[in-house]
Amino acid sequence: VSHKKVQKWADCLENLLHHNSGLAAFRAFLKSEYSEENIEFWVSCEEYKKTKLPAKLSPKARMIYDEFISLQATREV
């Protein structure tokens, strides 16, 4: 990754998150801090936002809730 691209990551978190190498680096950092569920939650929400078929929205929302938000969530954020 070029120095210029990395500098853009420093300027804006969105730039980092929308670049495969930046996302991988951030995910590795969060894993080292025992908080990778935060980026996984964000990725799941981004995938939800891109869902085109209305019939798939409810199951995806339920999965996000069960995995990240409910009191019994496996990876609560």
C-alpha positions, 0 to 999 in steps of 0.5 A: 500500500502506498504512503499516500493511501495510508495517509488518506486512511489517517485523514478519514476512517471511511477511507480505511474501512473501504480499502481491503488492506485498511480494513484488514489492518484495522481488523488485526488491530481490533483483534489485538485489543480483544474488540474485533466484534466491533468491526464485524458488527460494522461489516454486517450492518454495511452488508445489510444496507446493501441488501436489495431483496426485502425478503432478506432484510428481516432475517439479516436484521435478526442475525445482526440482533442475535449476534451483536445486540441481544443480551445473549449475543455471542459477540455483543457490542 
